[in-house]
Amino acid sequence: MALLIGVVVALVVIFLLAYITIKRPVFGEIIIALAVIMILAVLFFYFQKDNRIEKKKELIPLQQIELTQSSYKLAYGNYYKFSAQLKNNSEKYRLQSIILKISFFVCPTKEVNDMQHCQLLSETNHTIDTRLAAQHSAPIEGYFLLDNKEVSAISSDSKDGTGFIIRKIELLSGTAR
């Protein structure tokens, strides 16, 4: 719908510019030149990188974010429920959200230390909104969709012909305010 409105507005503006150019050629050329300059200025500012977003990510280093007591279980359908205790060790910044990297591996043994013999099945990034004040701790939970059929078909506790499923959850980054 927004695209249709944008196209209609653009056609009306083009029609008006053409009408002005036909009725008063000198004035129409000035208006067209101003319109082209404004379009170029808008495009220039639209494609600028917003450094404020990147600075928010770097306010709290990963060493000041603690993720402990993590657990996960099948919730419903192909959704897994992730629960953990999160602690924000920052002195002054509030932790808005965290991004987790969730990886599923097929391993010949249940030993997590022996990851070089494992094969990556699926990997996804998941954002959890936390809004955790500085120097506070709180339990968090999030649901993520397990859309890989191979991973959802194999249970983590049972061994079939292919091996064991090992989940690995890493903290990628945190956004702060």
Secondary structure as GFF3:
##gff-version 3
##sequence-region A 1 177
A	DSSP	alpha_helix	2	23	.	.	.	ID=ss1
A	DSSP	alpha_helix	25	46	.	.	.	ID=ss2
A	DSSP	alpha_helix	51	57	.	.	.	ID=ss3
A	DSSP	three_ten_helix	62	64	.	.	.	ID=ss4
A	DSSP	beta_strand	65	76	.	.	.	ID=ss5
A	DSSP	beta_strand	79	88	.	.	.	ID=ss6
A	DSSP	beta_strand	95	107	.	.	.	ID=ss7
A	DSSP	three_ten_helix	115	117	.	.	.	ID=ss8
A	DSSP	beta_strand	119	132	.	.	.	ID=ss9
A	DSSP	beta_strand	136	145	.	.	.	ID=ss10
A	DSSP	alpha_helix	149	153	.	.	.	ID=ss11
A	DSSP	beta_strand	164	176	.	.	.	ID=ss12
###
